[in-house]
Amino acid sequence: MVGPWRHPPGTLRALRTILGHHYVLCHRCRRFADMVIPRGMEDRKYEPSPFRCRHCGDRGALETAVPVGYQRDTAD
């Protein structure tokens, strides 16, 4: 039997639990990265996205799939 959800709704934790793995996309730079939720940010609201592109500063879009032609952003 499943008990009640004990965490706040509309959070990054809920998004990851219900929908699974996500990517953070920057549509301006056409880059993506795996969504990694740092410890302590699990209960932060997912809208608007708390992630920003480190190249242009735009807010990242949270998506379950990466569009064709996007490059993986790696930490330099």
Summary of the structure (lengths in Angstrom):
residues: 76
radius of gyration: 13.6
end to end distance: 45.7
largest distance: 46.4
contacts: 168
relative contact order: 0.28
helix: 11%
strand: 22%
